[in-house]
Amino acid sequence: MSKSADVLVIGELNVDLILNDLESFPEVGKEKLAGSMICTLGSSSAIFASNLASLGLNVAFKGKIGDDDFGDKVINELKKSGVGTESVIRDDEVTTGITVVLNQGEDRAMVTYPGAMEHLSADEITDADLETADHLHISSIFLQPALKKDIADLLKRAKLAGLSNLP
């Protein structure tokens, strides 16, 4: 059977809101200013998939986002990078996650709202999803408790589907 992707990435999806050049880190009850801001594709899984696609590999993604503006941004950025998004689940019961990154000098602080990434479960990854690729990559399992609880079963199904999963 011909596979449509070299790699299937299963993982978390969110946006990163990066605030740069802070005057100082936040203090309770005080407002601090940032010198610049970037809102971009976040999550180690999505960044990995985008970078892999930029190297010329055919990459498919399976994850969960909300049916919201952040979810639109995630899909658009993945597509722009050449990552297949046909299997990304849009769920109107949850919201897409975000990580707020605060950069001051060489220091960085991050706060993440997991949102939809907490809700992707192994039973939402179908055998048909697994059969699309030669290799499986799963990242940031610690941010995905619904997926983590059945990860062993998912890996067994992936092996039966013929996927490699190298550490």
C-alpha positions as CSV (number, residue, x, y, z in Angstrom):
1,M,0.0,0.0,0.0
2,S,1.3,3.4,-0.9
3,K,1.5,5.8,2.1
4,S,0.5,9.5,1.6
5,A,2.9,10.8,4.2
6,D,6.4,10.2,5.3
7,V,5.6,11.2,8.9
8,L,2.4,11.4,10.9
9,V,2.9,13.8,13.8
10,I,0.5,13.4,16.7
11,G,0.6,16.1,19.3
12,E,-0.5,19.3,20.9
13,L,-1.5,22.4,18.9
14,N,-1.5,26.0,20.2
15,V,-0.4,29.5,19.4
16,D,2.4,31.3,21.1
17,L,1.9,35.0,22.1
18,I,5.5,36.2,22.6
19,L,6.0,39.5,24.4
20,N,9.5,40.8,23.9
21,D,11.6,43.5,25.5
22,L,9.7,43.7,28.8
23,E,10.8,46.5,31.1
24,S,10.7,43.9,33.9
25,F,8.8,40.8,34.7
26,P,5.2,41.2,35.9
27,E,4.4,42.1,39.5
28,V,1.0,41.6,41.1
29,G,-1.1,44.7,40.8
30,K,1.3,46.5,38.4
31,E,1.1,46.8,34.6
32,K,4.3,46.3,32.6
33,L,5.0,47.2,29.0
34,A,6.5,45.1,26.2
35,G,8.5,46.5,23.4
36,S,7.2,44.1,20.8
37,M,4.7,41.3,20.3
38,I,4.5,38.2,18.0
39,C,1.6,35.9,17.7
40,T,2.7,32.7,15.9
41,L,2.3,29.0,15.6
42,G,3.3,27.3,18.9
43,S,3.7,23.8,20.3
44,S,6.7,21.6,19.9
45,S,4.7,19.1,17.8
46,A,3.6,21.8,15.3
47,I,7.0,23.4,15.1
48,F,8.6,20.0,14.5
49,A,6.1,19.1,11.8
50,S,6.6,22.5,10.1
51,N,10.4,22.2,10.2
52,L,10.2,18.6,8.9
53,A,8.0,19.7,6.0
54,S,10.4,22.5,5.2
55,L,13.1,19.8,4.7
56,G,10.9,18.3,1.9
57,L,9.2,15.5,3.8
58,N,5.5,14.9,3.4
59,V,4.1,15.4,6.9
60,A,0.5,14.8,8.1
61,F,-0.7,16.1,11.5
62,K,-3.3,14.7,14.0
63,G,-4.2,16.9,16.9
64,K,-7.1,18.8,18.3
65,I,-8.0,22.5,18.2
66,G,-11.0,24.6,19.0
67,D,-13.3,26.0,16.4
68,D,-12.0,29.5,17.0
69,D,-9.6,32.2,15.7
70,F,-6.5,30.6,17.3
71,G,-7.5,27.3,15.7
72,D,-7.7,29.1,12.3
73,K,-4.2,30.5,12.8
74,V,-2.8,27.1,13.7
75,I,-4.4,25.5,10.5
76,N,-3.3,28.4,8.3
77,E,0.3,28.3,9.6
78,L,0.6,24.5,9.3
79,K,-0.8,24.6,5.7
80,K,1.6,27.5,4.8
81,S,4.5,25.2,6.0
82,G,3.2,22.4,3.8
83,V,1.9,20.2,6.6
84,G,-1.2,18.1,5.9
85,T,-4.1,19.2,8.2
86,E,-6.9,17.0,7.0
87,S,-6.8,14.9,10.2
88,V,-6.7,17.8,12.6
89,I,-9.9,17.7,14.8
90,R,-11.8,21.0,15.2
91,D,-13.9,20.8,18.3
92,D,-16.4,23.5,19.2
93,E,-16.6,22.2,22.8
94,V,-13.1,23.4,23.6
95,T,-10.8,26.3,22.8
96,T,-7.4,26.2,21.2
97,G,-4.6,26.6,23.6
98,I,-2.1,29.4,24.0
99,T,1.3,29.9,25.5
100,V,2.2,33.4,26.6
101,V,6.0,33.9,26.5
102,L,7.5,36.8,28.4
103,N,11.0,37.7,27.3
104,Q,13.2,40.1,29.3
105,G,16.9,40.2,28.3
106,E,18.1,36.7,28.4
107,D,15.3,35.5,30.7
108,R,12.1,33.9,29.7
109,A,8.9,33.0,31.5
110,M,6.0,31.0,30.0
111,V,2.4,30.4,30.9
112,T,0.4,27.8,29.0
113,Y,-3.4,27.4,28.8
114,P,-3.7,23.9,27.3
115,G,-7.2,24.1,25.9
116,A,-8.0,21.5,23.3
117,M,-4.6,19.7,23.5
118,E,-5.7,18.2,26.8
119,H,-8.6,16.5,25.1
120,L,-7.1,14.6,22.2
121,S,-7.5,10.9,23.0
122,A,-6.0,7.8,21.5
123,D,-9.4,6.5,20.4
124,E,-9.6,9.6,18.1
125,I,-6.6,8.4,16.2
126,T,-8.0,6.0,13.8
127,D,-6.3,3.0,12.1
128,A,-6.8,5.0,8.8
129,D,-4.8,7.9,10.3
130,L,-2.0,5.5,11.2
131,E,-2.0,3.8,7.8
132,T,-1.2,7.1,6.1
133,A,2.5,7.3,7.0
134,D,5.7,5.4,7.3
135,H,6.8,7.0,10.6
136,L,5.0,8.2,13.7
137,H,6.2,11.1,15.9
138,I,4.5,11.9,19.2
139,S,5.6,14.8,21.3
140,S,4.8,16.6,24.5
141,I,2.8,13.7,25.9
142,F,2.9,15.4,29.4
143,L,0.7,18.1,28.0
144,Q,-1.9,15.6,26.7
145,P,-3.3,13.6,29.6
146,A,-6.2,12.1,27.5
147,L,-3.7,10.8,25.0
148,K,-1.1,9.7,27.6
149,K,-3.4,7.3,29.4
150,D,-3.7,5.0,26.3
151,I,-0.4,5.7,24.7
152,A,0.8,2.1,24.9
153,D,-2.3,0.9,23.0
154,L,-1.7,3.6,20.4
155,L,1.9,2.6,19.9
156,K,0.9,-1.1,19.5
157,R,-1.7,-0.1,16.9
158,A,0.9,2.0,15.1
159,K,3.4,-0.9,15.1
160,L,0.7,-3.2,13.6
161,A,0.0,-0.6,10.9
162,G,3.7,-0.8,10.0
163,L,4.9,2.6,11.3
164,S,8.3,3.1,12.7
165,N,8.7,5.1,15.9
166,L,12.3,5.8,16.7
167,P,13.2,7.5,20.0
